[in-house]
Each structure stands twice: as C-alpha cells, then as structure tokens.
C-alpha cells in the first residue's frame, strides 16, 4: 500500500560495498514462483579473509536474518526496498522478495491474503540457509502480511482456538486460514518468525477514510483500476474478491505472542491515521507490543530514513 501515490523516497548514505547477494526463485506451497534475494550480514565483511571461511560460516548460522515484506505495488528492486536491505544488512543477514503479482514473481496480487504464503516461503528459505532466528519486517500491505504470518505460522503446537484470541479472530482463522497453519511439530521446514515488525500497517480491512486509500480501492476493485495497476505500477491484481475474508491484522495480533512485536507508524501517514497502530498495540495487551509513533514520518518504506531503519534492525537483533 506504499506506492500507489509513492511520491519522493529517501536516499541512503549506506555504502554499496557488500558481500555478493544470492538471487533465487522460491516456490510457495500453492505453487507460485516468487523471486528472492539473500544478502549476508556486512558487519565485519572487510575483515573476513579467505582463511576465515569456516568461522564466518559459523557466525552466519548463529545470526539473525531479517525478511523484508514490501508494500503494495513494490518489489525487491525498488529503491526504497534496496535501501532498507542495505541498512538492515549492517546488523543481520537480509532476505528481500517480491510478493506474487509484483516484480518478476508469478501469480496475481491478492492484496494481503495469499501473500502470507509468499512470506512463509521466504522465512523457510532463511532457515534452510542456517539462520536460527528470523525476524519479519513488513511495510504497509507487507506489515499486514507479517502480522497474519506471525499468527498463523508458529512453533507453538497449541491449536489456534485454544490460544488467547477474541471470538472474531478465532472465527476468521477457522474459516479462512486454517489451511496454511504451520507448526514445528508437523515435520516440515519451519516457516515461523521469531519476532515481527509492522511498519505503517493497517489495523483493519476495507478502510476508506483517506483519499490515498480510496484511490487504492479503486485500483484493486475496478477493471480500469486494475489496468492502471498492471501498466502504471507493474502490479498484476487478482480480480476475485476475498472469499472468505482473511484474518484481520488486529485479529492476528493476539495470536503472535509470545514472539516479540514492534509496531511503527508515522504521525504524517497519509494512508492510515494513528488509530490503526494504536489499535494494533492495544490488541497485543499490556506489554505485548512495542509502539513507536514517529514524528514527521509519512508512509512505509518510502518514508523510513536510515536512522529509523537502523533502530528497527537494532530492535530486531535484540528482541
């Protein structure tokens, strides 16, 4: 949801000298090809010599990996996504990917519904590379996906209806998302996150209270709007309506615990006013989430400067 009226994005002062990234194509559990890039942590890169390969490999296996989930109409090669990856990689390994219907990924965008499977594939790839601790950082639509992923993919073997959630969120999970519930006890590669960060995320679906969100709904729901999305923003949008409506972000939040949760939002966000982040934090219960309300910040990755990104990365590594 961060690029329909993208505007000016911030530049980065981070050096472009990094270890070689690794690009691949992931396959989601519903058969969609998703492009992804892995970038090792750059901390100490210049000091690592050829004879230190074994110790460097041990460090990689022990470090955190941050998986970045971009906003609607974004993709992994967008300047704002690359800038976030550059800052994050100073503190952790980073995986960026393009959601279905975006960039070079296959499929069509469902604007936050089946995208949870794309994020799960990226998290599973991070674990397959040896990372023991994964933090998801989602922006706007990607933030809503990160919240739902944190609720639906977990190493907690307790069935969802027995966990601490309100009736509406349990009802939504049973109707809409039980098919993608993944736990470590099921014997497949773990796809859960150990901590979740949601930046500029909505609390609820179908919000039309701001002009940018009314434009976004036009792009998603109208044939002419979907043409604009495809040819103007390079985003291929599924024309089918949600059926059933997926678990809402605010409904997902109580299911994320005990994983740490950080909610970040700008007080100048033109898409979602401050009642959205406050509702998300409140849904986590007392002490269940950290809430950062950033003065002067606009929306999502385009409005996140290097200093904020560094703070998010520091939180991700320490949480």
SERO-4910 file (N, C-alpha, C, O; in steps of 0.05 Angstrom, whole numbers):
BEGIN
 pado doro    nc1    nc2    nc3   cac1   cac2   cac3    cc1    cc2    cc3    oc1    oc2    oc3
  Unk    A     16    -24      0      0      0      0     17     25      0      8     47      6
  Unk    A     42     21     -7     60     44     -3     67     59    -28     82     78    -27
  Unk    A     58     50    -51     68     62    -76     47     72    -95     54     82   -117
  Unk    A     21     69    -89      1     79   -107      4    109   -112      1    118   -135
  Unk    A     10    124    -91     18    151    -94     45    154    -80     47    166    -59
  Unk    A     65    143    -93     91    137    -80    105    162    -71    115    163    -48
  Unk    A    106    182    -88    119    207    -80    149    203    -78    161    184    -88
  Unk    A    162    222    -65    191    223    -62    200    202    -41    189    202    -19
  Unk    A    219    186    -48    230    168    -28    257    178    -19    271    193    -33
  Unk    A    265    169      5    290    178     17    314    164      5    311    140     -3
  Unk    A    336    177      2    361    164     -7    376    154     17    370    160     40
  Unk    A    397    137     11    412    125     32    441    134     31    452    139     10
  Unk    A    453    135     55    481    141     57    498    116     62    522    117     66
  Unk    A    485     92     60    498     67     66    517     59     42    509     62     19
  Unk    A    541     50     48    559     41     27    548     18     11    534      1     22
  Unk    A    554     17    -14    545     -4    -31    564    -28    -31    559    -48    -45
  Unk    A    586    -26    -16    605    -48    -14    593    -70      4    592    -66     29
  Unk    A    585    -92     -7    572   -114      8    582   -140     -3    592   -142    -25
  Unk    A    580   -162     13    585   -189      2    565   -194    -21    544   -181    -23
  Unk    A    572   -213    -38    556   -219    -61    528   -229    -52    527   -248    -37
  Unk    A    507   -218    -62    480   -228    -56    474   -253    -72    488   -259    -92
  Unk    A    454   -268    -64    446   -293    -77    417   -290    -86    400   -286    -69
  Unk    A    412   -292   -111    385   -289   -122    374   -317   -129    388   -333   -141
  Unk    A    349   -322   -123    336   -347   -129    307   -344   -134    296   -321   -132
  Unk    A    293   -365   -141    264   -366   -144    253   -386   -124    261   -410   -125
  Unk    A    236   -378   -107    223   -395    -87    196   -405    -98    184   -392   -115
  Unk    A    187   -427    -88    161   -438    -96    144   -439    -71    151   -452    -51
  Unk    A    121   -425    -71    103   -425    -48     88   -451    -46     89   -467    -65
  Unk    A     75   -456    -23     61   -482    -21     36   -483    -38     23   -504    -39
  Unk    A     28   -461    -50      6   -463    -70     16   -459    -99      1   -453   -117
  Unk    A     43   -463   -102     54   -465   -129     61   -440   -143     64   -440   -168
  Unk    A     64   -417   -129     71   -392   -142    101   -388   -140    113   -391   -118
  Unk    A    113   -380   -162    142   -374   -163    147   -346   -153    135   -327   -162
  Unk    A    165   -343   -133    170   -317   -120    200   -311   -122    216   -327   -113
  Unk    A    207   -289   -134    235   -281   -135    244   -271   -108    229   -258    -94
  Unk    A    269   -278   -101    280   -271    -75    310   -266    -77    324   -278    -94
  Unk    A    321   -250    -59    349   -244    -57    358   -247    -28    345   -237    -10
  Unk    A    381   -261    -24    393   -264      2    419   -248      3    435   -250    -15
  Unk    A    422   -231     24    446   -215     27    457   -221     55    444   -216     75
  Unk    A    482   -231     56    495   -236     82    498   -210     98    499   -188     87
  Unk    A    501   -213    124    507   -190    141    534   -179    133    553   -193    129
  Unk    A    535   -152    130    560   -139    122    578   -131    145    600   -122    141
  Unk    A    569   -135    170    585   -127    193    611   -144    194    610   -168    194
  Unk    A    634   -130    193    659   -144    193    667   -156    166    686   -171    165
  Unk    A    652   -150    145    657   -162    119    685   -157    109    699   -174     99
  Unk    A    694   -131    112    721   -124    101    743   -138    116    765   -141    105
  Unk    A    738   -148    141    759   -160    157    760   -190    153    779   -203    163
  Unk    A    741   -202    139    740   -231    135    757   -239    112    752   -231     89
  Unk    A    778   -254    117    796   -263     96    789   -290     85    770   -302     95
  Unk    A    803   -299     65    797   -324     53    800   -347     73    786   -367     71
  Unk    A    819   -345     92    824   -366    110    804   -368    133    806   -385    150
  Unk    A    784   -349    133    765   -349    155    738   -359    147    718   -354    160
  Unk    A    737   -375    126    711   -384    115    696   -400    136    671   -397    139
  Unk    A    709   -419    150    695   -436    169    683   -420    192    659   -423    198
  Unk    A    699   -402    204    688   -386    226    667   -367    217    647   -362    231
  Unk    A    670   -356    193    649   -338    182    623   -354    178    602   -343    183
  Unk    A    625   -379    168    601   -395    165    587   -400    191    563   -401    192
  Unk    A    603   -405    212    591   -409    238    576   -384    248    554   -385    260
  Unk    A    588   -361    242    575   -336    251    548   -332    236    528   -324    248
  Unk    A    548   -339    210    523   -336    194    502   -354    206    479   -345    208
  Unk    A    509   -378    213    489   -397    223    477   -388    250    455   -395    257
  Unk    A    493   -372    264    484   -364    291    469   -337    291    459   -329    311
  Unk    A    469   -323    268    458   -295    268    429   -295    261    417   -314    252
  Unk    A    417   -271    266    390   -266    258    389   -260    228    407   -248    216
  Unk    A    367   -268    215    361   -260    188    335   -243    188    316   -251    201
  Unk    A    336   -221    174    312   -204    172    300   -209    145    313   -206    124
  Unk    A    274   -215    144    259   -219    119    241   -195    115    224   -189    131
  Unk    A    245   -181     93    231   -156     87    207   -161     69    210   -173     48
  Unk    A    184   -151     78    159   -154     62    151   -126     53    143   -109     70
  Unk    A    152   -121     27    147    -94     17    117    -87     16    100   -103     22
  Unk    A    112    -62      9     85    -52      7     72    -58    -21     86    -67    -39
  Unk    A     46    -53    -23     31    -58    -48     43    -41    -70     49    -17    -66
  Unk    A     47    -53    -93     60    -43   -118     90    -41   -116    103    -31   -134
  Unk    A    102    -50    -94    131    -50    -92    142    -76   -103    127    -93   -113
  Unk    A    168    -79   -102    181   -105   -108    210   -103    -97    218    -82    -88
  Unk    A    224   -125    -99    250   -125    -85    271   -106    -97    290   -100    -83
  Unk    A    268    -98   -122    287    -80   -134    280    -50   -132    294    -33   -142
  Unk    A    258    -44   -119    250    -16   -114    272     -2    -97    283    -14    -79
  Unk    A    278     23   -104    299     37    -88    295     37    -58    314     33    -43
  Unk    A    270     41    -49    265     41    -21    270     14     -8    279     13     15
  Unk    A    263     -7    -22    268    -34    -11    297    -41    -10    307    -53      9
  Unk    A    312    -32    -31    341    -37    -32    354    -21     -9    373    -31      3
  Unk    A    345      3     -5    357     19     16    353      6     44    371      5     60
  Unk    A    328     -4     49    322    -17     74    340    -42     77    351    -47     99
  Unk    A    344    -57     55    361    -81     57    390    -73     63    403    -87     78
  Unk    A    399    -51     51    427    -43     56    431    -35     86    452    -42     97
  Unk    A    412    -21     97    415    -14    126    412    -38    143    428    -42    162
  Unk    A    392    -55    138    388    -79    155    413    -97    154    420   -110    174
  Unk    A    425    -99    130    447   -118    127    472   -110    143    491   -126    145
  Unk    A    473    -86    154    495    -79    171    493    -92    198    512    -93    213
  Unk    A    470   -104    204    465   -116    230    456   -145    229    458   -160    249
  Unk    A    447   -154    206    437   -181    203    437   -189    173    439   -171    156
  Unk    A    435   -214    168    430   -223    140    402   -214    132    385   -211    150
  Unk    A    397   -210    107    372   -199     97    362   -215     73    377   -222     55
  Unk    A    336   -221     74    322   -232     50    301   -212     41    284   -205     57
  Unk    A    302   -205     16    281   -189      4    268   -207    -17    281   -224    -29
  Unk    A    243   -202    -23    229   -217    -43    206   -200    -55    199   -180    -43
  Unk    A    195   -208    -77    172   -194    -89    148   -211    -85    147   -235    -92
  Unk    A    127   -199    -73    102   -213    -70     91   -222    -97     98   -211   -118
  Unk    A     74   -242    -96     60   -251   -121     47   -227   -135     35   -210   -122
  Unk    A     49   -228   -161     37   -206   -177     54   -181   -178     47   -161   -191
  Unk    A     77   -181   -165     96   -159   -164    123   -166   -176    132   -189   -173
  Unk    A    136   -147   -188    163   -152   -199    163   -176   -218    147   -178   -235
  Unk    A    183   -193   -213    186   -217   -230    173   -242   -218    176   -264   -229
  Unk    A    159   -239   -197    145   -262   -185    120   -269   -202    110   -252   -216
  Unk    A    112   -294   -200     88   -303   -214     63   -296   -199     63   -282   -179
  Unk    A     41   -306   -210     15   -303   -197      4   -275   -199     13   -258   -214
  Unk    A    -17   -270   -183    -31   -244   -182    -33   -236   -153    -37   -252   -135
  Unk    A    -32   -210   -148    -34   -199   -121    -62   -203   -110    -82   -198   -124
  Unk    A    -64   -213    -86    -89   -214    -71    -90   -193    -49   -107   -194    -31
  Unk    A    -72   -174    -50    -71   -150    -33    -71   -158     -3    -86   -147     13
  Unk    A    -55   -178      3    -51   -185     31    -63   -211     41    -59   -219     64
  Unk    A    -77   -225     24    -90   -251     31    -70   -274     28    -58   -282     47
  Unk    A    -67   -284      4    -49   -307     -1    -20   -300      0     -3   -317     -1
  Unk    A    -14   -274      2     14   -265      5     27   -276     30     52   -277     31
  Unk    A     12   -285     50     24   -297     73     40   -322     66     59   -329     79
  Unk    A     32   -336     44     47   -359     35     74   -351     23     93   -366     25
  Unk    A     74   -328     10    100   -318     -1    120   -312     21    143   -319     19
  Unk    A    110   -299     42    127   -293     65    137   -319     78    160   -320     87
  Unk    A    119   -338     81    127   -364     93    149   -377     77    167   -389     88
  Unk    A    148   -376     50    169   -387     34    195   -373     38    216   -387     39
  Unk    A    195   -347     41    220   -332     46    232   -338     73    256   -341     76
  Unk    A    215   -341     93    224   -348    120    236   -376    120    257   -381    132
  Unk    A    222   -394    107    233   -422    105    260   -422     91    277   -438     99
  Unk    A    263   -406     71    289   -405     57    311   -395     76    333   -406     77
  Unk    A    305   -375     92    324   -364    111    333   -387    130    356   -389    137
  Unk    A    314   -403    140    321   -424    158    337   -446    144    356   -458    155
  Unk    A    331   -451    118    346   -471    103    375   -462     99    393   -479     95
  Unk    A    381   -436    100    408   -426     98    423   -427    124    447   -419    125
  Unk    A    410   -436    145    424   -440    170    418   -419    192    428   -421    214
  Unk    A    401   -400    186    394   -380    206    374   -391    226    353   -402    219
  Unk    A    381   -388    251    364   -399    272    343   -380    282    324   -389    295
  Unk    A    346   -355    276    327   -335    286    319   -316    263    336   -304    251
  Unk    A    293   -314    258    283   -299    236    264   -277    246    246   -282    262
  Unk    A    268   -253    236    251   -231    243    238   -221    217    253   -215    198
  Unk    A    212   -219    216    198   -208    192    194   -178    197    185   -170    218
  Unk    A    199   -162    176    195   -133    177    177   -127    153    187   -128    130
  Unk    A    152   -119    158    134   -114    136    126    -84    135    123    -72    156
  Unk    A    123    -74    111    115    -46    107     87    -45     94     83    -57     73
  Unk    A     69    -30    106     42    -26     95     28    -53     90     23    -67    109
  Unk    A     22    -60     65     10    -86     60     28   -108     71     18   -127     82
  Unk    A     54   -105     67     73   -125     78     71   -126    108     76   -148    119
  Unk    A     65   -104    122     61   -105    150     37   -121    158     38   -136    178
  Unk    A     15   -118    144     -9   -134    150     -3   -164    145    -12   -181    160
  Unk    A     13   -170    124     20   -198    118     38   -209    141     35   -231    149
  Unk    A     57   -192    150     75   -201    172     59   -207    197     66   -226    211
  Unk    A     39   -191    203     23   -196    227      7   -222    224      7   -238    243
  Unk    A     -5   -227    201    -20   -252    197     -2   -276    197     -8   -297    208
  Unk    A     22   -273    184     41   -295    184     50   -301    212     52   -325    219
  Unk    A     55   -281    229     63   -286    256     42   -300    272     48   -315    291
  Unk    A     16   -297    265     -5   -311    279     -9   -339    269    -16   -357    284
  Unk    A     -6   -343    243    -13   -368    230     10   -388    228      5   -413    226
  Unk    A     34   -379    227     58   -396    226     73   -394    252     83   -372    258
  Unk    A     74   -415    267     85   -413    294     98   -439    302     91   -460    291
  Unk    A    117   -438    321    128   -463    332    112   -473    356    120   -492    370
  Unk    A     90   -459    362     72   -467    384     53   -488    374     37   -482    355
  Unk    A     53   -512    385     36   -533    375      7   -532    384     -9   -548    377
  Unk    A      1   -512    401    -27   -509    411    -45   -501    389    -40   -481    375
  Unk    A    -68   -515    384    -86   -506    364    -96   -478    368    -99   -469    391
  Unk    A   -101   -464    347   -108   -435    348   -133   -430    366   -132   -411    382
  Unk    A   -155   -446    364   -178   -439    380   -173   -439    410   -188   -427    425
  Unk    A   -152   -453    419   -145   -455    448   -128   -432    457   -123   -428    481
  Unk    A   -117   -416    438    -99   -395    445   -115   -370    452   -139   -369    449
  Unk    A   -101   -349    461   -113   -325    471   -121   -307    449   -105   -290    440
  Unk    A   -146   -310    439   -156   -293    418   -186   -288    422   -200   -305    433
  Unk    A   -195   -266    412   -223   -260    414   -240   -277    395   -228   -289    377
  Unk    A   -266   -279    398   -283   -296    382   -281   -289    352   -281   -308    336
  Unk    A   -280   -264    345   -279   -256    317   -254   -267    304   -255   -278    282
  Unk    A   -231   -264    317   -206   -272    304   -205   -303    302   -196   -313    282
  Unk    A   -215   -317    322   -216   -346    321   -234   -355    298   -227   -373    283
  Unk    A   -257   -342    296   -276   -349    274   -263   -345    247   -265   -362    229
  Unk    A   -248   -322    244   -235   -317    219   -214   -337    212   -211   -346    190
  Unk    A   -198   -345    233   -177   -365    228   -189   -391    219   -179   -403    199
  Unk    A   -210   -400    233   -221   -426    226   -233   -425    198   -231   -445    183
  Unk    A   -246   -403    191   -258   -402    164   -238   -398    142   -239   -411    122
  Unk    A   -218   -380    147   -202   -371    125   -174   -381    123   -163   -383    102
  Unk    A   -161   -388    146   -132   -391    146   -123   -417    157    -98   -421    159
  Unk    A   -140   -435    166   -131   -460    178   -115   -476    158    -98   -492    167
  Unk    A   -119   -473    133   -105   -489    113    -75   -483    112    -59   -499    103
  Unk    A    -67   -459    121    -39   -451    120    -26   -451    147     -4   -441    150
  Unk    A    -40   -461    167    -29   -463    194     -5   -482    194     -7   -505    185
  Unk    A     18   -473    203     42   -489    203     54   -489    231     58   -468    243
  Unk    A     61   -513    242     75   -515    267     99   -532    264    101   -548    245
  Unk    A    118   -529    282    142   -544    280    137   -574    283    153   -590    273
  Unk    A    116   -581    297    111   -610    302    101   -624    277     99   -648    277
  Unk    A     95   -610    256     84   -623    232    106   -635    214    100   -647    194
  Unk    A    131   -631    222    153   -645    208    162   -632    183    179   -644    169
  Unk    A    153   -608    176    163   -595    152    181   -572    160    182   -565    184
  Unk    A    196   -561    141    214   -539    148    199   -516    161    178   -508    153
  Unk    A    211   -507    183    198   -486    198    196   -460    182    215   -452    169
  Unk    A    172   -448    182    167   -424    168    157   -402    186    146   -382    177
  Unk    A    162   -405    212    152   -385    231    173   -363    236    197   -368    232
  Unk    A    164   -340    245    181   -318    252    185   -318    282    167   -325    297
  Unk    A    209   -309    291    215   -307    319    208   -280    331    207   -277    355
  Unk    A    205   -260    314    196   -233    321    184   -220    297    190   -228    274
  Unk    A    166   -201    301    151   -188    279    153   -158    282    150   -147    304
  Unk    A    157   -144    260    156   -115    258    137   -107    237    138   -116    214
  Unk    A    118    -90    244     98    -80    225    101    -50    223     97    -36    243
  Unk    A    107    -40    199    112    -11    195     89     -1    177     85    -11    155
  Unk    A     75     20    187     53     32    171     32     12    163     20     15    141
  Unk    A     26     -7    180      7    -28    173    -22    -19    181    -25     -4    200
  Unk    A    -42    -28    166    -70    -23    174    -77    -41    197    -66    -63    200
  Unk    A    -97    -33    212   -107    -50    234   -131    -66    223   -136    -88    233
  Unk    A   -145    -56    204   -170    -69    194   -172    -67    164   -160    -49    152
  Unk    A   -187    -85    153   -191    -85    124   -212    -65    115   -227    -54    131
  Unk    A   -211    -59     89   -232    -43     75   -233    -14     85   -253     -1     83
  Unk    A   -211     -4     96   -210     23    106   -210     43     82   -193     40     64
  Unk    A   -228     62     82   -230     82     60   -231    110     71   -242    128     58
  Unk    A   -220    114     95   -222    140    108   -203    162     98   -206    185    107
  Unk    A   -185    155     80   -167    175     69   -167    174     39   -174    153     27
  Unk    A   -160    196     26   -160    196     -3   -141    175    -16   -150    162    -35
  Unk    A   -117    172     -6   -100    151    -17   -112    123    -16   -109    107    -34
  Unk    A   -126    117      6   -139     90      8   -163     88    -10   -169     66    -19
  Unk    A   -177    110    -15   -199    108    -34   -188    103    -62   -200     89    -78
  Unk    A   -165    116    -69   -153    110    -95   -143     81    -96   -146     69   -117
  Unk    A   -132     71    -75   -123     44    -75   -146     24    -79   -143      5    -95
  Unk    A   -169     29    -66   -192     12    -70   -201     13    -99   -210     -7   -110
  Unk    A   -200     36   -111   -207     38   -140   -189     21   -157   -198      7   -175
  Unk    A   -163     22   -151   -143      7   -167   -149    -23   -164   -147    -38   -183
  Unk    A   -156    -32   -140   -159    -60   -134   -186    -71   -144   -187    -94   -154
  Unk    A   -207    -55   -142   -234    -66   -146   -246    -60   -173   -266    -73   -181
  Unk    A   -235    -42   -188   -247    -34   -214   -230    -45   -237   -205    -44   -235
  Unk    A   -242    -54   -259   -227    -63   -282   -207    -43   -292   -184    -49   -298
  Unk    A   -216    -18   -295   -198      3   -304   -175      7   -284   -152     12   -291
  Unk    A   -182      6   -258   -161      9   -237   -141    -13   -239   -117     -8   -235
  Unk    A   -149    -38   -244   -130    -60   -246   -112    -57   -271    -89    -65   -270
  Unk    A   -123    -45   -292   -106    -39   -315    -84    -18   -308    -61    -20   -316
  Unk    A    -93      2   -292    -73     22   -283    -53      8   -265    -29     14   -267
  Unk    A    -62    -10   -248    -43    -24   -231    -23    -40   -247      1    -41   -240
  Unk    A    -32    -53   -268    -15    -70   -284      5    -54   -301     29    -59   -300
  Unk    A     -5    -34   -315     12    -20   -334     24      5   -322     45     15   -332
  Unk    A     12     16   -302     23     40   -289     43     33   -267     63     47   -263
  Unk    A     37     12   -251     53      5   -228     66    -23   -231     80    -31   -212
  Unk    A     61    -37   -252     73    -63   -256     63    -84   -237     77   -103   -231
  Unk    A     38    -81   -227     26    -99   -208      2   -113   -220    -17   -100   -228
  Unk    A      3   -139   -220    -19   -155   -231    -37   -164   -209    -29   -179   -191
  Unk    A    -62   -155   -210    -81   -157   -187   -102   -178   -194   -115   -176   -215
  Unk    A   -107   -196   -175   -129   -216   -178   -156   -201   -177   -160   -185   -159
  Unk    A   -173   -207   -196   -199   -194   -196   -219   -206   -177   -240   -194   -171
  Unk    A   -214   -230   -166   -232   -244   -149   -232   -230   -121   -211   -223   -111
  Unk    A   -256   -227   -110   -259   -216    -83   -250   -237    -63   -251   -261    -68
  Unk    A   -242   -228    -39   -235   -246    -18   -259   -264    -10   -281   -253     -5
  Unk    A   -255   -289     -9   -276   -308      0   -264   -333     11   -255   -350     -4
  Unk    A   -263   -335     37   -273   -316     58   -254   -293     62   -231   -293     52
  Unk    A   -263   -273     77   -246   -251     85   -225   -262    104   -232   -274    124
  Unk    A   -199   -256     99   -178   -267    117   -178   -253    144   -190   -232    148
  Unk    A   -164   -266    162   -160   -256    189   -149   -227    187   -130   -222    172
  Unk    A   -161   -209    202   -153   -181    201   -126   -178    215   -120   -194    233
  Unk    A   -111   -156    209    -87   -151    225    -91   -149    254    -76   -160    270
  Unk    A   -112   -134    262   -117   -131    291   -126   -157    304   -121   -162    327
  Unk    A   -139   -174    288   -147   -200    298   -123   -219    300   -124   -238    317
  Unk    A   -103   -214    284    -79   -231    285    -61   -225    308    -47   -243    319
  Unk    A    -60   -200    317    -41   -192    337    -41   -209    363    -20   -216    372
  Unk    A    -64   -215    374    -64   -231    399    -52   -259    395    -44   -272    415
  Unk    A    -51   -269    371    -41   -296    365    -11   -296    361      1   -318    359
  Unk    A      2   -273    360     31   -272    354     47   -279    379     69   -292    377
  Unk    A     38   -272    403     53   -278    427     58   -308    430     41   -324    422
  Unk    A     81   -316    441    100   -300    456    122   -286    439    140   -275    450
  Unk    A    120   -287    413    140   -274    396    138   -244    401    116   -233    402
  Unk    A    161   -230    403    161   -201    406    148   -187    381    151   -197    359
  Unk    A    135   -165    386    122   -150    365    129   -120    368    127   -109    389
  Unk    A    136   -108    345    141    -79    344    123    -67    323    121    -76    300
  Unk    A    108    -46    330     90    -32    312    102     -4    309    107     11    328
  Unk    A    107      4    284    119     30    277    100     45    259     90     34    240
  Unk    A     96     71    264     77     86    248     84    116    248     93    126    269
  Unk    A     82    129    226     87    157    224     62    174    231     40    167    224
  Unk    A     67    197    244     44    214    251     35    231    227     15    245    229
  Unk    A     49    229    204     41    242    180     33    222    158     34    229    134
  Unk    A     26    198    166     19    177    147     -7    185    132    -27    189    145
  Unk    A     -6    188    105    -30    197     91    -50    174     86    -72    179     77
  Unk    A    -42    149     91    -59    126     86    -75    118    110   -100    116    109
  Unk    A    -61    114    133    -74    104    157    -68    122    181    -45    126    188
  Unk    A    -89    134    193    -84    151    216    -76    135    240    -74    111    240
  Unk    A    -70    149    262    -57    137    285    -75    118    301    -65    104    318
  Unk    A   -101    118    295   -118     98    309   -111     69    300   -116     50    315
  Unk    A    -99     66    276    -91     40    267    -68     28    284    -71      6    295
  Unk    A    -45     42    286    -24     30    303    -32     27    332    -24      8    346
  Unk    A    -48     46    342    -56     44    370    -74     20    374    -73      7    395
  Unk    A    -91     14    355   -109    -10    357    -92    -35    356    -98    -54    371
  Unk    A    -72    -36    339    -54    -60    338    -40    -64    364    -39    -86    374
  Unk    A    -29    -43    375    -14    -45    401    -33    -54    423    -26    -70    440
  Unk    A    -57    -42    423    -76    -49    444    -85    -78    443    -89    -91    463
  Unk    A    -87    -88    418    -95   -116    415    -75   -136    426    -82   -159    433
  Unk    A    -50   -127    428    -29   -145    439    -31   -147    470    -18   -164    482
  Unk    A    -46   -129    482    -48   -129    511    -25   -114    524     -6   -107    510
  Unk    A    -26   -110    550     -6    -94    564     21   -108    562     24   -131    569
  Unk    A     41    -93    552     68   -103    549     71   -123    526     93   -134    523
  Unk    A     51   -127    510     52   -146    488     64   -136    463     71   -152    445
  Unk    A     68   -110    460     79    -99    435     93    -72    442     85    -58    461
  Unk    A    114    -67    428    127    -40    429    114    -23    407    111    -32    384
  Unk    A    107      2    414     95     20    395    113     45    392    118     59    411
  Unk    A    121     49    367    137     73    361    120     91    342    114     84    320
  Unk    A    113    114    352     99    134    336    120    155    327    130    170    344
  Unk    A    126    156    302    149    172    292    139    199    282    123    201    264
  Unk    A    150    220    295    143    247    288    153    254    260    176    251    253
  Unk    A    134    265    244    141    275    217    144    253    196    148    259    172
  Unk    A    140    228    203    143    206    184    117    203    167     95    205    178
  Unk    A    121    197    142     98    191    124     92    161    124     89    149    145
  Unk    A     92    149    100     82    122     98    103    102     89    116    106     68
  Unk    A    107     81    104    121     56     97    150     60     90    163     78    100
  Unk    A    160     42     72    189     42     66    198     68     53    221     76     57
  Unk    A    181     80     37    189    105     24    195    128     44    211    146     38
  Unk    A    183    127     67    186    148     87    204    140    110    208    156    128
  Unk    A    215    117    109    233    107    131    262    115    125    274    105    106
  Unk    A    273    133    141    300    141    136    320    121    148    312    102    162
  Unk    A    346    126    142    366    107    151    367    104    181    371     82    192
  Unk    A    362    126    195    363    125    225    341    107    236    346     91    254
  Unk    A    317    110    225    295     93    234    300     64    227    295     46    243
  Unk    A    309     59    202    315     32    194    336     19    212    334     -5    219
  Unk    A    356     34    219    377     24    237    365     17    265    373     -3    277
  Unk    A    347     34    275    334     28    300    317      3    299    317    -13    317
  Unk    A    303      0    276    287    -25    273    305    -49    272    299    -70    285
  Unk    A    327    -47    258    346    -70    256    358    -76    284    360    -99    291
  Unk    A    364    -55    299    375    -60    326    354    -74    343    361    -93    358
  Unk    A    329    -66    341    307    -79    356    305   -108    347    302   -126    364
  Unk    A    306   -113    321    303   -140    311    325   -158    321    319   -182    328
  Unk    A    349   -149    323    371   -165    332    369   -171    362    377   -192    371
  Unk    A    360   -151    377    359   -153    406    334   -165    417    334   -176    440
  Unk    A    312   -165    402    286   -173    413    286   -203    421    265   -213    431
***
